[in-house]
Amino acid sequence: MKKNVKVIPLGGVREEGKDLFAIEINNNSIFILDCGSKFPLDEMLGIDYVIPDFSYLRENQNKIVGVFLTSGHLDSIGALPYFLSEFNVPVFGTQLTIKLAKQIAAKDKKSAKFDDFHVINDESEIVFDDGTVSFFGVTHSIPDAVGISISTELGSVVYTGDFRFDQTVPKQYQTDYAGISAIGKNKVLALLCDSRNAENIGKIDEEQKVRNYLVDTFDFQNGRMIVTCLSDHILRLQEIINAANQTGRRIFFANDKSKDIIDASIKDGKITLPDDNVFVNSTADLKKLDPSQVIILHVGQPGDAMRSLKRMASKKNPQVKIESGDLVLLATAPMRSMDNAWAKTRDSVYKADGTVVSLDSALNLSSDASRSDIQLMLSLLTPEYLIPVQGEYRQLQATKDAAIATGFPSTNIIIPAKGDVIEFSGDDMLLAQSVSASDTMIDGIGVGDIGNIVLRDRSVLSQDGVFIAVVTIDRKKKKIIEKPKVTSRGFVYDESNKPLLKEASDLVEKTVQNNLDNKDFDWGHLKQDVREKLSTFLYKKTDRRPVILPVIMEVNQHHRKFKNNKKKN
């Protein structure tokens, strides 16, 4: 049988997050690299988050040999509960990654009993029939992050995961340069390279500079500090704790989740405490401290900090209220998709007489590779083909540009779309075909039952509202029993628009009666006719197109007369 290698991105390309890359070897074995989710775009109304489309994997589930994870971030593990509820295959990752994967799987009752997890390290090698999987440590914002190499007879396929190069990070975050170089000494067929920060042509500031900035800011500020940080940015949390201790400040947790995350990280040895007294455990103790000694720390997922700061600014948080002189420090950069929401949050802080600064605006920061990092990775691995992944299109293009600047042939760079099947069978690596790879949207307990039509309806409802017309008819007598009642929600204020509603009611009455008088009466045609007439009328009057819901009820006024068969005495 002719040997081949297929690279199939089912997520993580031309988008932010939702990483899932299927590597298919010899049409026989599928290696799944990451299984992540992403947060919804603004137009995805009511959607909690988005996961990859598993259609291709369902069709080929007997080929799947395992899932291999690069880190414990949601863009790498967020879709695992939904995947594991369908597929019973082993999951491999480092100690912290597997712990976080178990936690997220346990939250879903369909995947809670899954227990086929395997802990690996950067020295592990897992041998399968069609390839050998090995790992190398990379620098990221969370400990135990790794890149993955799949060695095949045609060469290795290497996936960097999220990475960057920084010599000043603590030992447990350091890059395994020797391991990367060892992989590069053999044939690397294709490199799937992190592209999220490829547009950054400057040098990313080292963590030593971050530590110095935090110490200086904590020391210079005379009042309270309110600091927000993403829960999975363990490195930044360690730096906040160290800087607080160094400047004589103590940390009070703004929410219970903050303390839970810190405690779990301390227990696992991922965070170390320079001083046991760095934390304040009660509001009573907090009030005893001078404001210059206080840090209020909020740790959570994207969006949690916004909601918390808004409550503090509006005086609705019972423990912490933003006051004059407070400085809010965003220790991790907000997601780009939340820029508008964050702008409103900053406004609310300033209205409460506080101030907001962001670490990423003061320093050139990123947890992902810059242009120069990408170029260094290419020089260490010297792949034959480059496939930019983990980023939106402009970022994938920026990775391509960075590679071309080093002399890498542009003909050997492939910018994929979701579902593309990139195949190498011994000659060239080419786009062979494509498979289904649409977004699967999660809404509450619903998985994939929300499509574009539902989102479109939600969008219309959010913009123009809903208009309801209720009519009761007697079809046999061909008459309307009660004059139509019309009402709206999110369209116009009914009390102020009574003439408009009366005209709409008269129009519905006329339309319904015309249909009743028609010999070829049809329920479907009646409702559609009401929708069309109302839609045209309302758009002409208001320049809006609400969702129109006609409710037609039928009664039969021909009551049967029952004879009284009782005998008279």
C-alpha positions as CSV (number, residue, x, y, z in Angstrom):
1,M,0.0,0.0,0.0
2,K,1.3,3.5,-0.9
3,K,2.3,5.6,2.1
4,N,0.7,9.0,2.7
5,V,0.2,11.7,5.2
6,K,-2.9,13.9,5.5
7,V,-3.2,17.1,7.6
8,I,-6.8,18.0,8.2
9,P,-7.5,21.1,10.3
10,L,-11.1,20.8,11.7
11,G,-10.6,24.0,13.7
12,G,-8.0,26.5,14.7
13,V,-7.4,28.1,11.3
14,R,-8.9,31.4,10.1
15,E,-10.3,31.9,13.6
16,E,-9.3,32.5,17.2
17,G,-9.3,29.3,19.2
18,K,-11.1,25.9,18.7
19,D,-7.9,24.1,17.8
20,L,-8.3,20.6,16.4
21,F,-5.9,19.0,13.9
22,A,-6.4,15.5,12.6
23,I,-3.2,13.9,11.2
24,E,-4.1,10.8,9.1
25,I,-1.3,8.3,8.3
26,N,-1.6,5.8,5.5
27,N,-5.4,6.1,5.4
28,N,-5.3,3.9,8.5
29,S,-4.5,5.9,11.7
30,I,-5.8,9.3,12.8
31,F,-3.9,11.3,15.5
32,I,-6.0,14.1,17.0
33,L,-3.9,17.1,18.1
34,D,-5.8,19.2,20.6
35,C,-9.6,19.4,21.0
36,G,-10.4,22.9,21.9
37,S,-13.3,25.4,22.0
38,K,-13.6,29.1,21.3
39,F,-15.8,31.9,22.7
40,P,-18.6,33.1,20.4
41,L,-18.5,36.1,18.2
42,D,-20.8,39.0,19.1
43,E,-23.3,38.0,16.4
44,M,-23.7,34.5,17.9
45,L,-26.5,35.6,20.2
46,G,-27.1,33.4,23.2
47,I,-24.3,31.0,22.3
48,D,-22.0,29.9,25.2
49,Y,-19.1,28.7,23.2
50,V,-18.2,27.0,19.9
51,I,-16.6,23.6,19.3
52,P,-15.3,21.8,16.1
53,D,-17.4,19.7,13.8
54,F,-16.8,16.0,14.5
55,S,-18.5,14.7,11.3
56,Y,-15.3,13.5,9.7
57,L,-14.2,11.9,12.9
58,R,-17.5,10.1,13.3
59,E,-17.2,8.7,9.8
60,N,-13.7,7.4,10.5
61,Q,-13.8,6.8,14.3
62,N,-12.4,3.3,13.9
63,K,-9.1,4.9,12.7
64,I,-8.6,7.2,15.7
65,V,-5.7,6.2,17.8
66,G,-5.8,8.9,20.4
67,V,-6.1,12.6,21.4
68,F,-2.8,14.4,22.1
69,L,-3.0,17.7,24.0
70,T,-0.5,20.6,24.0
71,S,-1.8,22.5,27.1
72,G,-4.6,22.9,29.6
73,H,-6.1,26.1,27.9
74,L,-9.6,25.9,26.7
75,D,-8.6,26.4,23.1
76,S,-6.8,23.1,23.5
77,I,-9.2,21.1,25.8
78,G,-12.5,23.0,25.8
79,A,-14.3,20.5,23.4
80,L,-13.1,17.4,25.2
81,P,-16.4,16.7,27.1
82,Y,-18.3,16.6,23.9
83,F,-15.7,14.6,22.1
84,L,-15.4,12.0,24.9
85,S,-19.2,11.6,25.1
86,E,-19.0,10.1,21.6
87,F,-15.5,8.6,21.2
88,N,-13.8,6.1,23.5
89,V,-10.1,6.7,22.6
90,P,-7.1,7.4,24.9
91,V,-6.2,11.0,25.8
92,F,-2.5,12.0,26.3
93,G,-1.1,15.1,28.0
94,T,1.3,16.4,30.6
95,Q,0.4,16.2,34.3
96,L,-1.3,19.6,34.7
97,T,-3.0,19.3,31.3
98,I,-4.5,15.9,32.1
99,K,-5.6,17.2,35.5
100,L,-7.4,20.1,33.8
101,A,-8.8,17.8,31.1
102,K,-10.2,15.5,33.8
103,Q,-11.9,18.4,35.6
104,I,-13.6,19.7,32.4
105,A,-14.7,16.2,31.4
106,A,-16.2,15.6,34.9
107,K,-18.5,18.6,34.5
108,D,-20.4,16.9,31.7
109,K,-22.4,13.9,32.8
110,K,-21.9,12.2,29.4
111,S,-18.1,12.3,29.7
112,A,-17.8,12.2,33.6
113,K,-17.0,8.5,33.7
114,F,-14.3,8.6,31.0
115,D,-11.0,7.5,32.6
116,D,-8.7,6.6,29.7
117,F,-6.2,9.5,30.5
118,H,-2.4,9.1,30.2
119,V,0.2,11.4,31.6
120,I,3.3,12.0,29.5
121,N,6.4,14.3,29.6
122,D,8.8,15.7,27.1
123,E,10.8,12.5,27.2
124,S,7.8,10.2,26.4
125,E,7.6,8.3,23.1
126,I,4.4,6.4,22.2
127,V,4.7,3.9,19.4
128,F,1.7,3.2,17.1
129,D,1.5,1.1,13.9
130,D,1.8,4.1,11.6
131,G,3.8,6.6,13.7
132,T,5.6,7.4,16.9
133,V,4.5,10.4,19.0
134,S,7.0,12.4,21.0
135,F,6.8,15.7,22.8
136,F,9.0,18.8,23.5
137,G,8.5,21.4,26.2
138,V,7.6,24.9,25.1
139,T,7.3,28.3,26.9
140,H,3.7,29.4,27.4
141,S,1.6,31.1,30.0
142,I,0.7,27.8,31.7
143,P,3.1,25.2,32.9
144,D,3.5,21.8,31.2
145,A,2.8,23.1,27.7
146,V,4.4,21.0,25.0
147,G,4.7,20.7,21.2
148,I,4.0,17.4,19.5
149,S,5.9,15.4,16.8
150,I,4.5,12.5,14.9
151,S,7.3,10.5,13.2
152,T,6.2,8.6,10.1
153,E,8.0,6.8,7.2
154,L,7.6,9.9,5.1
155,G,9.0,12.3,7.8
156,S,7.7,14.0,10.9
157,V,4.7,16.2,11.3
158,V,5.4,18.7,14.0
159,Y,2.7,20.8,15.8
160,T,4.1,23.6,18.0
161,G,1.0,24.3,20.0
162,D,1.2,27.7,21.7
163,F,4.8,28.7,22.1
164,R,7.3,31.5,22.4
165,F,11.0,31.8,23.2
166,D,12.0,33.5,26.5
167,Q,15.2,32.7,28.5
168,T,14.0,34.5,31.6
169,V,11.0,32.3,32.5
170,P,11.1,29.9,35.5
171,K,12.4,26.4,34.9
172,Q,9.0,24.7,34.6
173,Y,8.2,27.1,31.7
174,Q,11.4,26.8,29.7
175,T,11.6,25.6,26.1
176,D,13.3,22.3,25.3
177,Y,15.7,23.6,22.7
178,A,17.7,20.3,22.6
179,G,14.5,18.3,22.0
180,I,13.4,20.6,19.2
181,S,16.9,20.5,17.6
182,A,16.9,16.7,17.8
183,I,13.7,16.5,15.9
184,G,15.1,18.9,13.3
185,K,18.1,16.6,12.7
186,N,15.8,14.2,11.0
187,K,13.4,14.9,8.1
188,V,10.5,17.1,9.2
189,L,7.8,16.8,6.5
190,A,5.5,19.6,7.8
191,L,5.4,22.1,10.5
192,L,2.0,23.3,11.9
193,C,3.1,26.6,13.5
194,D,1.4,28.9,16.0
195,S,0.4,32.1,14.2
196,R,-1.6,34.1,16.8
197,N,1.0,36.7,17.3
198,A,2.7,36.5,13.9
199,E,1.8,40.1,13.1
200,N,4.0,41.3,16.0
201,I,7.3,42.2,14.3
202,G,8.9,43.6,17.5
203,K,10.6,41.7,20.2
204,I,8.3,40.4,22.9
205,D,9.2,41.7,26.3
206,E,10.8,39.1,28.6
207,E,9.1,38.0,31.8
208,Q,11.9,39.7,33.8
209,K,10.6,43.0,32.4
210,V,7.0,42.0,33.4
211,R,8.1,41.2,36.9
212,N,9.9,44.6,37.2
213,Y,6.8,46.5,35.9
214,L,4.5,44.8,38.4
215,V,6.9,45.6,41.3
216,D,7.2,49.2,40.2
217,T,3.4,49.7,39.7
218,F,2.6,48.1,43.1
219,D,5.2,50.2,44.8
220,F,4.3,53.5,43.1
221,Q,0.6,53.3,43.6
222,N,-0.5,54.9,46.9
223,G,-4.0,53.5,46.9
224,R,-5.7,50.1,46.5
225,M,-4.9,47.9,43.5
226,I,-7.6,45.8,41.8
227,V,-5.9,43.3,39.6
228,T,-7.6,41.0,37.1
229,C,-6.0,37.9,35.6
230,L,-7.1,34.9,33.5
231,S,-7.4,31.7,35.5
232,D,-5.2,29.7,33.1
233,H,-2.3,32.3,33.1
234,I,-0.5,30.6,35.9
235,L,2.8,32.3,35.2
236,R,1.2,35.8,35.6
237,L,-0.5,34.8,38.8
238,Q,2.9,33.7,40.2
239,E,4.4,37.1,39.2
240,I,1.5,39.0,40.9
241,I,2.0,37.0,44.1
242,N,5.8,37.6,44.1
243,A,5.4,41.4,43.3
244,A,2.8,41.7,46.1
245,N,5.1,40.1,48.6
246,Q,8.1,42.2,47.5
247,T,6.2,45.5,47.9
248,G,4.5,44.7,51.2
249,R,1.1,44.3,49.8
250,R,-1.4,41.6,50.7
251,I,-3.9,39.9,48.4
252,F,-7.6,39.7,49.0
253,F,-9.6,37.4,46.7
254,A,-12.5,39.2,44.8
255,N,-14.3,35.8,44.3
256,D,-14.2,32.3,45.7
257,K,-13.0,31.0,42.3
258,S,-9.9,33.1,42.6
259,K,-8.9,31.3,45.8
260,D,-9.8,27.9,44.5
261,I,-7.5,28.3,41.4
262,I,-4.6,29.6,43.5
263,D,-5.0,26.8,46.1
264,A,-5.1,24.1,43.4
265,S,-2.0,25.6,41.7
266,I,-0.2,25.7,45.0
267,K,-1.2,22.1,45.8
268,D,0.2,21.0,42.4
269,G,3.4,22.9,42.9
270,K,2.7,25.2,39.9
271,I,2.6,28.2,42.2
272,T,4.9,28.8,45.2
273,L,4.3,31.2,48.0
274,P,7.1,33.4,49.1
275,D,5.3,34.2,52.3
276,D,2.3,32.5,53.9
277,N,1.0,35.9,55.0
278,V,0.6,37.3,51.5
279,F,-3.2,36.5,51.5
280,V,-6.0,38.3,53.4
281,N,-8.8,35.8,54.2
282,S,-11.6,38.1,55.5
283,T,-13.1,41.5,54.8
284,A,-12.6,42.3,58.5
285,D,-8.9,41.9,58.1
286,L,-9.0,43.8,54.8
287,K,-10.5,46.8,56.5
288,K,-7.6,46.9,59.0
289,L,-5.1,47.4,56.2
290,D,-4.0,50.7,54.7
291,P,-5.1,51.0,51.1
292,S,-1.5,51.1,50.0
293,Q,-1.1,47.5,51.4
294,V,-4.0,46.0,49.5
295,I,-4.4,44.1,46.2
296,I,-7.9,42.9,45.3
297,L,-7.3,39.9,42.9
298,H,-10.0,38.6,40.5
299,V,-9.2,35.4,38.6
300,G,-11.5,33.8,36.1
301,Q,-12.4,33.2,32.5
302,P,-12.8,35.9,29.8
303,G,-15.8,37.9,30.7
304,D,-15.8,37.1,34.4
305,A,-13.5,40.1,35.2
306,M,-15.8,42.5,33.2
307,R,-18.9,41.5,35.1
308,S,-17.0,41.7,38.5
309,L,-15.6,45.1,37.8
310,K,-19.0,46.5,36.7
311,R,-20.5,45.3,40.0
312,M,-17.7,46.9,41.9
313,A,-18.0,50.1,40.0
314,S,-21.8,50.2,40.5
315,K,-21.5,49.5,44.2
316,K,-23.3,46.2,43.8
317,N,-20.4,44.0,45.0
318,P,-21.0,43.5,48.8
319,Q,-17.3,43.1,49.6
320,V,-15.5,45.5,47.2
321,K,-16.6,48.8,45.8
322,I,-14.4,50.9,43.5
323,E,-13.6,54.2,45.1
324,S,-11.6,57.3,44.3
325,G,-7.9,56.5,44.0
326,D,-8.3,52.9,43.1
327,L,-6.2,51.6,40.3
328,V,-7.5,48.7,38.2
329,L,-4.7,46.7,36.5
330,L,-5.6,44.2,33.7
331,A,-2.7,41.8,34.1
332,T,-3.7,39.7,31.1
333,A,-4.8,41.1,27.8
334,P,-8.6,41.0,27.1
335,M,-9.7,39.0,24.0
336,R,-10.0,41.0,20.9
337,S,-13.6,39.8,20.4
338,M,-14.5,41.5,23.7
339,D,-13.0,44.9,22.9
340,N,-16.3,46.8,22.8
341,A,-17.5,45.2,26.1
342,W,-14.2,46.1,27.8
343,A,-14.4,49.7,26.6
344,K,-17.8,50.0,28.5
345,T,-16.2,48.3,31.5
346,R,-13.4,50.8,31.6
347,D,-16.0,53.6,31.4
348,S,-17.8,52.3,34.4
349,V,-14.6,52.2,36.4
350,Y,-13.8,55.8,35.5
351,K,-17.3,56.9,36.4
352,A,-16.6,55.4,39.9
353,D,-13.5,57.7,40.0
354,G,-11.1,54.8,39.5
355,T,-8.3,54.4,36.9
356,V,-7.6,51.5,34.5
357,V,-4.2,50.4,33.1
358,S,-3.4,47.4,31.1
359,L,-0.2,45.4,31.2
360,D,-0.3,44.7,27.5
361,S,-0.5,48.4,26.6
362,A,2.6,49.2,28.7
363,L,4.7,46.3,27.4
364,N,4.9,44.3,24.3
365,L,3.5,41.0,25.6
366,S,2.1,37.8,24.2
367,S,1.9,34.1,25.1
368,D,2.4,33.2,21.5
369,A,5.3,33.4,19.0
370,S,6.3,36.7,17.4
371,R,7.7,36.9,13.9
372,S,11.2,36.3,15.1
373,D,10.1,33.4,17.3
374,I,8.5,31.8,14.2
375,Q,11.7,32.3,12.2
376,L,13.8,30.7,15.0
377,M,11.5,27.7,15.1
378,L,11.8,27.2,11.4
379,S,15.6,27.3,11.6
380,L,15.6,24.7,14.4
381,L,13.3,22.3,12.6
382,T,14.0,23.1,8.9
383,P,10.7,21.6,7.6
384,E,9.9,20.9,4.0
385,Y,6.4,22.3,4.2
386,L,4.9,25.0,6.5
387,I,1.3,25.1,7.5
388,P,0.4,28.2,9.5
389,V,-2.3,27.4,12.1
390,Q,-3.8,28.8,15.3
391,G,-4.9,32.2,14.0
392,E,-7.1,34.3,11.8
393,Y,-6.3,34.6,8.1
394,R,-4.2,37.7,8.4
395,Q,-2.1,36.0,11.1
396,L,-1.6,32.9,9.0
397,Q,-0.5,35.2,6.2
398,A,1.9,36.9,8.6
399,T,3.5,33.6,9.4
400,K,3.9,32.9,5.7
401,D,5.5,36.3,5.2
402,A,7.9,35.7,8.2
403,A,9.0,32.3,6.6
404,I,9.5,33.8,3.1
405,A,11.7,36.5,4.7
406,T,14.1,33.7,5.8
407,G,14.3,32.3,2.3
408,F,11.6,29.6,2.8
409,P,10.0,28.7,-0.6
410,S,6.5,30.2,-0.9
411,T,5.4,27.2,-2.9
412,N,5.9,25.1,0.2
413,I,3.6,27.1,2.4
414,I,0.0,26.2,2.6
415,I,-2.6,28.4,4.3
416,P,-5.5,26.1,5.0
417,A,-9.2,26.6,5.6
418,K,-11.2,24.5,8.0
419,G,-11.9,21.1,6.5
420,D,-9.1,21.2,3.9
421,V,-7.4,17.8,3.4
422,I,-3.7,18.5,2.7
423,E,-2.1,15.3,1.5
424,F,1.5,14.2,0.9
425,S,2.1,10.8,-0.9
426,G,5.8,11.0,-1.7
427,D,6.0,13.9,-4.2
428,D,4.3,17.1,-3.3
429,M,2.1,18.2,-0.4
430,L,-1.2,19.4,-2.0
431,L,-4.7,20.3,-1.2
432,A,-6.6,17.1,-2.1
433,Q,-10.2,17.7,-1.1
434,S,-12.2,19.1,1.8
435,V,-14.4,17.6,4.5
436,S,-17.3,19.0,6.7
437,A,-15.9,21.4,9.3
438,S,-18.6,23.9,10.3
439,D,-19.0,25.4,13.7
440,T,-20.9,23.4,16.3
441,M,-22.5,25.8,18.7
442,I,-23.2,25.1,22.4
443,D,-26.3,26.8,23.9
444,G,-27.0,25.6,27.4
445,I,-27.4,21.8,27.1
446,G,-28.0,22.0,23.4
447,V,-25.1,20.8,21.2
448,G,-25.3,21.6,17.5
449,D,-29.0,22.3,17.5
450,I,-28.5,26.0,16.9
451,G,-27.8,26.9,13.2
452,N,-27.6,30.0,11.1
453,I,-31.3,30.3,10.7
454,V,-31.8,30.4,14.5
455,L,-29.0,32.9,14.9
456,R,-30.5,35.0,12.2
457,D,-33.9,35.0,14.0
458,R,-32.1,35.9,17.2
459,S,-30.4,38.7,15.5
460,V,-33.7,40.1,14.1
461,L,-35.3,39.7,17.5
462,S,-32.4,41.7,19.1
463,Q,-32.7,44.4,16.5
464,D,-36.3,44.8,15.6
465,G,-38.2,42.7,18.1
466,V,-41.3,40.6,17.7
467,F,-44.9,41.4,16.6
468,I,-47.7,39.1,17.6
469,A,-51.2,38.9,16.1
470,V,-53.8,36.7,17.7
471,V,-57.1,35.9,15.9
472,T,-60.0,33.6,16.7
473,I,-62.1,32.4,13.8
474,D,-65.0,30.1,13.0
475,R,-64.1,28.5,9.7
476,K,-67.5,26.9,9.1
477,K,-69.3,30.2,9.5
478,K,-66.4,32.0,7.7
479,K,-66.3,34.7,10.3
480,I,-63.9,36.2,12.8
481,I,-65.2,35.6,16.3
482,E,-63.2,38.3,18.0
483,K,-61.3,41.3,16.6
484,P,-57.6,40.6,16.3
485,K,-55.4,41.5,19.2
486,V,-51.9,42.7,18.3
487,T,-49.0,43.3,20.6
488,S,-45.2,43.6,20.3
489,R,-42.0,43.1,22.3
490,G,-38.8,45.0,21.5
491,F,-40.5,46.6,18.5
492,V,-42.5,49.7,19.7
493,Y,-43.9,50.7,23.0
494,D,-47.6,49.7,22.7
495,E,-49.0,52.5,24.9
496,S,-47.4,55.2,22.7
497,N,-48.3,53.7,19.4
498,K,-52.0,52.8,19.7
499,P,-52.9,54.3,16.2
500,L,-50.2,52.0,14.6
501,L,-51.5,49.0,16.4
502,K,-55.1,49.7,15.5
503,E,-54.2,50.0,11.8
504,A,-52.3,46.7,12.1
505,S,-55.2,45.0,13.8
506,D,-57.6,46.3,11.0
507,L,-55.2,44.9,8.4
508,V,-55.0,41.5,10.1
509,E,-58.8,41.4,10.3
510,K,-59.2,42.2,6.6
511,T,-56.5,39.7,5.5
512,V,-58.0,36.9,7.6
513,Q,-61.5,37.6,6.4
514,N,-60.3,37.6,2.7
515,N,-58.9,34.1,3.3
516,L,-62.0,32.9,5.0
517,D,-64.1,34.1,2.0
518,N,-61.8,32.2,-0.4
519,K,-63.2,28.8,-1.4
520,D,-59.7,27.3,-1.4
521,F,-59.1,28.1,2.2
522,D,-55.6,26.9,3.4
523,W,-54.1,27.3,6.9
524,G,-50.6,27.7,5.6
525,H,-51.6,30.3,3.1
526,L,-53.5,32.2,5.8
527,K,-50.6,32.5,8.1
528,Q,-48.2,33.4,5.3
529,D,-50.5,36.0,4.0
530,V,-50.8,37.7,7.4
531,R,-47.0,37.7,7.8
532,E,-46.4,39.3,4.4
533,K,-49.1,41.9,4.7
534,L,-48.0,42.9,8.2
535,S,-44.3,42.9,7.3
536,T,-44.9,45.2,4.4
537,F,-47.2,47.5,6.4
538,L,-44.8,47.7,9.5
539,Y,-41.7,48.3,7.4
540,K,-43.5,51.1,5.5
541,K,-44.6,52.7,8.7
542,T,-41.5,52.2,10.9
543,D,-38.6,51.1,8.6
544,R,-38.2,48.0,10.8
545,R,-38.7,44.3,10.2
546,P,-39.8,42.5,13.4
547,V,-40.3,38.8,13.6
548,I,-44.1,38.3,13.0
549,L,-45.9,35.6,14.8
550,P,-49.6,35.1,13.7
551,V,-51.6,33.0,16.1
552,I,-54.8,31.7,14.5
553,M,-57.2,29.9,16.8
554,E,-60.4,28.1,15.6
555,V,-63.6,27.5,17.5
556,N,-66.8,25.7,16.4
557,Q,-70.0,27.4,17.6
558,H,-72.2,24.6,16.3
559,H,-73.0,23.0,19.6
560,R,-74.7,19.6,19.6
561,K,-78.1,19.5,21.3
562,F,-78.6,16.6,23.6
563,K,-82.1,15.1,24.1
564,N,-83.4,14.7,27.6
565,N,-84.5,11.1,27.7
566,K,-85.6,11.2,31.3
567,K,-89.2,10.0,31.8
568,K,-91.6,12.4,33.4
569,N,-93.0,11.1,36.6
